[in-house]
Amino acid sequence: MADVSYVVTGGTQGVGRAIAEHLASSGAVVIVDVNDADWQHPNIRFVVGDAGDEGVVRYAAQLAEERAPLVGWVNNAAIFRDASPVSADAHEVLGLITANLALAVVGSHVAVNHFVTHGRPGAIVNVSSHQAQRPVRGALPYATAKAAIEGLTRAIAVDHGPRGIRANAVALGSITTARFEEYRREHPEVDGQMAQLHPIGRVGTPAEVAEAVAFLLSPAAGFISGVTLPVDGGRAAQGPDPEAR
């Protein structure tokens, strides 16, 4: 029987899966994802559904609480479809921004209310991106939503800190997910580009993200709230060198 439980949205693959498996080493985990998992773990339960649907997410919280006190929540689910103001109308662009932002808003809303209802402190980690501060061309809806998610993180930390609820975000650089590897196969030159973009000389791994998220959820981070932690190999810190040739 686990001592604590967690909910992870978008957790059947990539970064979300790594986070869920890492957390499952110390507690029970419930994953919410639109896709069913093709793998199993003794400490992980799956809820197939939309992480933007409050009913689905509330059910996941209840399921986690049945296994052990729910103390941590990770909003990792995201939509990777973009539209340009030139190629799409304003409603389509706004719809994509809203769809991505809603995943974090709904998860955070359910998490905060669950912690308050049960009279216990809790921690939320929202998965953001380096694009929240330095967008890549062609990713306007995604970058805008991630910037809003970082604002949401700070607001939750301020509003609910007195109840012992912490909220933080991790802003990811490029990570070796299946999506990245597919792009890499089609564009072999990307390795050199990534080495230049990330001062540490490489892209990150899902396991490295999971370690950072687990830390922010843990008691060791008990005095950390309202921050966005770059997990990006220094990408956000680096600017173009005007003397470089």
Backbone hydrogen bonds in HBPLUS format (Angstrom, degrees):
<---DONOR---> <-ACCEPTOR-->    atom                        ^
c    i                          cat <-CA-CA->   ^        H-A-AA   ^      H-
h    n   atom  resd res      DA  || num        DHA   H-A  angle D-A-AA Bond
n    s   type  num  typ     dist DA aas  dist angle  dist       angle   num
A0028-ALA N   A0004-VAL O   2.99 MM  24  6.41 163.0  2.02 152.1 152.0     1
A0005-SER N   A0069-PRO O   2.86 MM  64  5.72 140.7  2.01 142.7 136.9     2
A0071-VAL N   A0005-SER O   3.06 MM  66  6.14 164.4  2.08 160.0 156.9     3
A0006-TYR N   A0028-ALA O   2.82 MM  22  6.30 139.7  1.98 147.5 160.5     4
A0030-VAL N   A0006-TYR O   2.92 MM  24  6.34 150.6  2.00 149.3 158.6     5
A0007-VAL N   A0072-GLY O   3.14 MM  65  6.66 147.4  2.25 144.9 153.7     6
A0074-VAL N   A0007-VAL O   2.83 MM  67  6.20 158.0  1.88 159.1 166.3     7
A0008-VAL N   A0030-VAL O   2.96 MM  22  6.32 159.1  2.00 154.0 158.7     8
A0032-VAL N   A0008-VAL O   2.99 MM  24  6.35 154.9  2.06 144.0 149.6     9
A0009-THR N   A0074-VAL O   3.00 MM  65  6.36 165.1  2.02 168.6 171.9    10
A0010-GLY N   A0032-VAL O   2.65 MM  22  5.92 148.1  1.75 171.5 173.2    11
A0017-ARG N   A0013-GLN O   3.19 MM   4  4.59 157.5  2.24 105.2 108.1    12
A0018-ALA N   A0014-GLY O   3.14 MM   4  6.46 162.3  2.17 152.6 157.5    13
A0019-ILE N   A0015-VAL O   2.95 MM   4  6.23 158.4  2.00 153.6 159.5    14
A0020-ALA N   A0016-GLY O   2.93 MM   4  6.14 166.0  1.95 150.0 153.9    15
A0021-GLU N   A0017-ARG O   2.88 MM   4  6.07 167.2  1.89 157.3 160.3    16
A0022-HIS N   A0018-ALA O   2.99 MM   4  6.07 153.6  2.06 143.1 150.5    17
A0023-LEU N   A0019-ILE O   2.94 MM   4  6.17 167.7  1.95 156.7 159.7    18
A0024-ALA N   A0020-ALA O   2.89 MM   4  6.01 141.7  2.04 142.0 153.3    19
A0025-SER N   A0022-HIS O   3.13 MM   3  5.56 159.2  2.18 108.5 115.0    20
A0026-SER N   A0023-LEU O   3.02 MM   3  5.68 163.7  2.05 116.9 122.1    21
A0027-GLY N   A0023-LEU O   3.07 MM   4  6.15 116.3  2.49 141.8 158.4    22
A0029-VAL N   A0043-ASN O   2.89 MM  14  6.20 162.4  1.92 166.5 168.7    23
A0045-ARG N   A0029-VAL O   2.88 MM  16  6.34 156.4  1.94 155.5 163.0    24
A0031-ILE N   A0045-ARG O   2.88 MM  14  6.26 165.3  1.90 160.2 162.1    25
A0047-VAL N   A0031-ILE O   2.76 MM  16  5.99 154.4  1.82 169.2 178.0    26
A0033-ASP N   A0047-VAL O   3.16 MM  14  6.60 157.1  2.22 159.0 164.6    27
A0049-GLY N   A0033-ASP O   2.85 MM  16  5.58 154.9  1.91 121.9 129.7    28
A0044-ILE N   A0041-HIS O   3.11 MM   3  5.27 169.6  2.12 116.1 118.5    29
A0053-ASP N   A0050-ASP O   2.96 MM   3  5.37 164.9  1.99 117.2 120.3    30
A0057-VAL N   A0053-ASP O   3.06 MM   4  6.33 163.4  2.09 158.0 163.0    31
A0058-ARG N   A0054-GLU O   2.85 MM   4  5.97 156.5  1.90 149.0 155.4    32
A0059-TYR N   A0055-GLY O   3.09 MM   4  6.23 154.3  2.15 142.1 148.7    33
A0060-ALA N   A0056-VAL O   3.09 MM   4  6.44 150.4  2.18 142.6 150.6    34
A0061-ALA N   A0057-VAL O   3.01 MM   4  6.36 154.2  2.08 147.6 154.1    35
A0062-GLN N   A0058-ARG O   2.95 MM   4  6.25 158.0  2.00 151.0 156.7    36
A0063-LEU N   A0059-TYR O   2.87 MM   4  6.10 157.2  1.93 150.3 156.8    37
A0064-ALA N   A0060-ALA O   2.93 MM   4  6.15 156.6  1.98 148.3 154.3    38
A0065-GLU N   A0061-ALA O   2.94 MM   4  6.13 160.7  1.98 147.9 153.4    39
A0066-GLU N   A0062-GLN O   2.98 MM   4  6.21 143.1  2.12 144.0 153.4    40
A0067-ARG N   A0064-ALA O   3.02 MM   3  5.36 138.3  2.19 104.7 116.3    41
A0068-ALA N   A0064-ALA O   3.07 MM   4  6.40 156.8  2.12 154.4 161.2    42
A0123-ALA N   A0071-VAL O   2.97 MM  52  6.36 151.4  2.05 145.4 153.6    43
A0073-TRP N   A0123-ALA O   2.89 MM  50  6.31 144.9  2.01 153.0 163.7    44
A0125-VAL N   A0073-TRP O   2.83 MM  52  6.31 154.1  1.90 159.9 168.8    45
A0075-ASN N   A0125-VAL O   2.94 MM  50  6.34 153.5  2.01 150.8 159.5    46
A0127-VAL N   A0075-ASN O   3.01 MM  52  6.10 172.5  2.01 152.8 150.5    47
A0087-SER N   A0084-SER O   3.05 MM   3  5.10 121.1  2.41  98.1 112.6    48
A0088-ALA N   A0084-SER O   2.87 MM   4  5.81 137.1  2.05 158.7 167.8    49
A0092-GLU N   A0089-ASP O   3.11 MM   3  5.53 124.7  2.43 106.3 119.3    50
A0093-VAL N   A0089-ASP O   3.18 MM   4  6.55 163.8  2.21 156.9 161.3    51
A0094-LEU N   A0090-ALA O   2.88 MM   4  6.05 169.1  1.90 153.6 157.0    52
A0095-GLY N   A0091-HIS O   2.82 MM   4  5.85 145.8  1.94 136.3 146.5    53
A0096-LEU N   A0092-GLU O   3.08 MM   4  6.36 150.8  2.17 147.3 153.0    54
A0097-ILE N   A0093-VAL O   3.09 MM   4  6.43 159.5  2.14 151.2 156.9    55
A0098-THR N   A0094-LEU O   2.87 MM   4  6.01 168.8  1.88 153.2 156.5    56
A0099-ALA N   A0095-GLY O   2.87 MM   4  5.98 154.1  1.94 142.0 149.5    57
A0100-ASN N   A0096-LEU O   3.19 MM   4  6.34 160.3  2.23 145.6 149.1    58
A0101-LEU N   A0097-ILE O   2.96 MM   4  6.16 169.3  1.97 155.9 159.5    59
A0102-ALA N   A0098-THR O   2.75 MM   4  5.73 156.8  1.81 150.4 156.7    60
A0104-ALA N   A0101-LEU O   3.10 MM   3  5.58 129.0  2.38 110.0 121.3    61
A0105-VAL N   A0101-LEU O   2.99 MM   4  6.26 161.9  2.03 154.3 160.3    62
A0106-VAL N   A0102-ALA O   2.86 MM   4  5.80 173.7  1.87 151.8 154.0    63
A0107-GLY N   A0103-LEU O   3.36 MM   4  6.22 158.5  2.41 127.2 133.5    64
A0108-SER N   A0104-ALA O   2.88 MM   4  5.89 161.8  1.92 144.9 150.7    65
A0109-HIS N   A0105-VAL O   2.86 MM   4  5.96 157.1  1.92 147.8 154.8    66
A0110-VAL N   A0106-VAL O   2.99 MM   4  6.20 167.9  2.00 155.4 157.6    67
A0111-ALA N   A0107-GLY O   2.93 MM   4  6.07 161.9  1.96 148.1 154.0    68
A0112-VAL N   A0108-SER O   2.87 MM   4  5.97 174.8  1.87 155.0 156.5    69
A0113-ASN N   A0109-HIS O   3.12 MM   4  6.22 169.6  2.13 148.4 151.7    70
A0114-HIS N   A0110-VAL O   2.89 MM   4  5.99 147.1  1.99 144.8 154.5    71
A0115-PHE N   A0111-ALA O   2.95 MM   4  6.22 165.4  1.97 158.2 161.1    72
A0116-VAL N   A0112-VAL O   2.93 MM   4  6.15 164.0  1.96 154.0 158.8    73
A0117-THR N   A0113-ASN O   2.87 MM   4  5.89 163.4  1.90 143.5 148.7    74
A0118-HIS N   A0114-HIS O   3.07 MM   4  6.21 152.7  2.14 146.3 152.9    75
A0120-ARG N   A0115-PHE O   3.09 MM   5  5.40 166.3  2.10 151.1 153.0    76
A0119-GLY N   A0116-VAL O   3.05 MM   3  4.96 155.8  2.11 100.9 108.3    77
A0166-ARG N   A0122-GLY O   2.90 MM  44  6.35 158.6  1.95 158.4 161.7    78
A0124-ILE N   A0166-ARG O   2.87 MM  42  6.21 148.1  1.97 142.4 152.7    79
A0168-ASN N   A0124-ILE O   2.96 MM  44  6.34 158.7  2.01 154.3 160.0    80
A0126-ASN N   A0168-ASN O   2.89 MM  42  6.38 156.7  1.95 148.0 153.7    81
A0170-VAL N   A0126-ASN O   3.00 MM  44  6.51 149.2  2.10 155.0 162.0    82
A0128-SER N   A0170-VAL O   2.65 MM  42  5.55 159.6  1.68 153.1 157.2    83
A0172-LEU N   A0128-SER O   3.29 MM  44  6.26 174.3  2.29 109.6 107.9    84
A0132-ALA N   A0129-SER O   3.03 MM   3  5.70 167.7  2.04 118.1 121.9    85
A0130-HIS N   A0172-LEU O   2.92 MM  42  5.61 150.0  2.01 148.3 138.5    86
A0133-GLN N   A0130-HIS O   3.18 MM   3  5.89 152.4  2.26 116.4 122.1    87
A0134-ARG N   A0130-HIS O   2.98 MM   4  6.10 164.5  2.00 149.9 154.5    88
A0139-ALA N   A0136-VAL O   3.29 MM   3  5.95 138.2  2.48 148.5 145.8    89
A0143-ALA N   A0139-ALA O   2.90 MM   4  5.98 174.2  1.90 168.3 170.3    90
A0144-THR N   A0140-LEU O   2.93 MM   4  5.93 161.4  1.97 152.9 158.2    91
A0145-ALA N   A0141-PRO O   2.98 MM   4  6.11 160.7  2.01 147.1 152.3    92
A0146-LYS N   A0142-TYR O   2.98 MM   4  6.20 159.9  2.02 151.8 157.3    93
A0147-ALA N   A0143-ALA O   3.03 MM   4  6.24 153.0  2.11 144.7 151.7    94
A0148-ALA N   A0144-THR O   3.06 MM   4  6.34 153.5  2.13 145.8 153.0    95
A0149-ILE N   A0145-ALA O   2.88 MM   4  6.17 147.7  1.98 146.1 155.8    96
A0150-GLU N   A0146-LYS O   3.07 MM   4  6.37 147.7  2.17 144.5 151.7    97
A0151-GLY N   A0147-ALA O   3.19 MM   4  6.54 149.4  2.29 140.5 148.6    98
A0152-LEU N   A0148-ALA O   2.82 MM   4  6.13 154.1  1.89 149.6 157.5    99
A0153-THR N   A0149-ILE O   2.92 MM   4  6.15 150.9  2.01 142.9 150.3   100
A0154-ARG N   A0150-GLU O   3.22 MM   4  6.51 159.0  2.26 144.9 148.5   101
A0155-ALA N   A0151-GLY O   3.01 MM   4  6.25 160.6  2.05 151.2 156.9   102
A0156-ILE N   A0152-LEU O   2.96 MM   4  6.17 160.6  2.00 154.7 159.0   103
A0157-ALA N   A0153-THR O   3.08 MM   4  6.29 160.8  2.12 147.1 152.6   104
A0158-VAL N   A0154-ARG O   3.02 MM   4  6.29 152.8  2.10 148.1 154.9   105
A0159-ASP N   A0155-ALA O   2.87 MM   4  6.01 170.6  1.88 154.5 157.5   106
A0160-HIS N   A0156-ILE O   2.89 MM   4  5.71 163.3  1.92 151.1 155.4   107
A0161-GLY N   A0157-ALA O   3.08 MM   4  5.23 123.4  2.41 125.9 132.5   108
A0163-ARG N   A0160-HIS O   3.05 MM   3  5.47 149.1  2.14 110.3 119.5   109
A0165-ILE N   A0160-HIS O   3.26 MM   5  5.54 157.5  2.32 142.9 138.5   110
A0164-GLY N   A0161-GLY O   2.79 MM   3  5.06 161.7  1.82 118.1 122.0   111
A0226-GLY N   A0167-ALA O   2.66 MM  59  5.58 162.6  1.69 157.4 163.5   112
A0169-ALA N   A0227-VAL O   2.89 MM  58  6.32 153.6  1.96 155.8 160.9   113
A0229-LEU N   A0169-ALA O   2.78 MM  60  6.12 162.1  1.81 155.8 150.3   114
A0171-ALA N   A0229-LEU O   2.90 MM  58  5.94 156.0  1.96 128.6 136.2   115
A0231-VAL N   A0171-ALA O   2.88 MM  60  5.78 165.2  1.90 135.8 140.4   116
A0173-GLY N   A0231-VAL O   3.16 MM  58  6.29 150.8  2.25 128.4 122.4   117
A0204-GLY N   A0174-SER O   2.95 MM  30  6.29 160.4  1.98 161.0 155.4   118
A0177-THR N   A0175-ILE O   2.77 MM   2  5.71 136.2  1.96 110.3  96.1   119
A0176-THR N   A0204-GLY O   2.92 MM  28  6.22 153.8  1.99 151.7 155.8   120
A0181-GLU N   A0177-THR O   2.92 MM   4  6.24 161.8  1.95 153.5 158.7   121
A0182-GLU N   A0178-ALA O   2.94 MM   4  6.12 149.7  2.03 145.9 153.3   122
A0183-TYR N   A0179-ARG O   3.22 MM   4  6.46 157.0  2.28 141.5 147.1   123
A0184-ARG N   A0180-PHE O   2.82 MM   4  6.08 152.6  1.90 149.4 158.4   124
A0185-ARG N   A0181-GLU O   2.99 MM   4  6.22 148.7  2.09 144.9 151.2   125
A0186-GLU N   A0182-GLU O   3.38 MM   4  6.66 148.0  2.49 140.0 147.5   126
A0186-GLU N   A0183-TYR O   3.14 MM   3  5.25 123.0  2.48  96.7 110.7   127
A0187-HIS N   A0183-TYR O   2.87 MM   4  6.05 130.9  2.12 142.9 157.8   128
A0190-VAL N   A0187-HIS O   2.95 MM   3  5.77 167.0  1.97 129.8 132.6   129
A0193-GLN N   A0189-GLU O   3.45 MM   4  6.79 159.2  2.50 145.5 151.4   130
A0194-MET N   A0190-VAL O   2.80 MM   4  5.98 161.1  1.83 158.7 162.8   131
A0195-ALA N   A0191-ASP O   3.02 MM   4  6.21 151.7  2.10 144.5 152.2   132
A0196-GLN N   A0192-GLY O   3.18 MM   4  6.42 143.3  2.32 139.5 148.3   133
A0197-LEU N   A0193-GLN O   2.97 MM   4  6.24 151.4  2.06 146.7 155.1   134
A0198-HIS N   A0194-MET O   2.99 MM   4  6.04 151.8  2.07 149.7 155.1   135
A0201-GLY N   A0198-HIS O   2.66 MM   3  5.40 163.9  1.68 130.4 136.2   136
A0200-ILE N   A0233-GLY O   3.14 MM  33  5.16 148.0  2.25 151.8 153.3   137
A0208-GLU N   A0205-THR O   3.05 MM   3  5.33 128.2  2.33 104.0 116.8   138
A0209-VAL N   A0205-THR O   3.29 MM   4  6.73 152.6  2.37 149.3 156.7   139
A0210-ALA N   A0206-PRO O   2.93 MM   4  6.20 159.5  1.97 150.9 156.8   140
A0211-GLU N   A0207-ALA O   3.06 MM   4  6.30 151.0  2.15 144.0 150.4   141
A0212-ALA N   A0208-GLU O   3.31 MM   4  6.56 158.2  2.36 142.0 146.7   142
A0213-VAL N   A0209-VAL O   2.95 MM   4  6.25 163.1  1.98 158.6 163.4   143
A0214-ALA N   A0210-ALA O   2.89 MM   4  6.00 166.4  1.91 151.6 155.6   144
A0215-PHE N   A0211-GLU O   3.05 MM   4  6.22 152.1  2.13 143.3 150.6   145
A0216-LEU N   A0212-ALA O   3.08 MM   4  6.40 161.9  2.11 150.0 153.9   146
A0217-LEU N   A0213-VAL O   3.02 MM   4  6.31 140.2  2.18 148.0 159.3   147
A0218-SER N   A0214-ALA O   3.11 MM   4  6.13 123.6  2.44 136.6 150.3   148
A0218-SER N   A0215-PHE O   3.01 MM   3  5.08 141.4  2.16 100.9 112.6   149
A0221-ALA N   A0218-SER O   3.02 MM   3  5.69 161.4  2.05 118.3 123.8   150
A0222-GLY N   A0219-PRO O   2.95 MM   3  4.84 145.4  2.07 118.7 115.3   151
A0224-ILE N   A0221-ALA O   2.95 MM   3  5.27 161.2  1.99 124.7 124.5   152
A0235-ARG N   A0232-ASP O   3.04 MM   3  5.44 163.4  2.07 115.3 120.6   153
A0237-ALA N   A0234-GLY O   3.09 MM   3  5.27 132.1  2.33 102.4 115.7   154
A0238-GLN N   A0235-ARG O   3.30 MM   3  5.49 149.5  2.40 102.5 110.9   155
A0244-ALA N   A0241-ASP O   3.02 MM   3  5.29 159.8  2.06 111.2 117.8   156
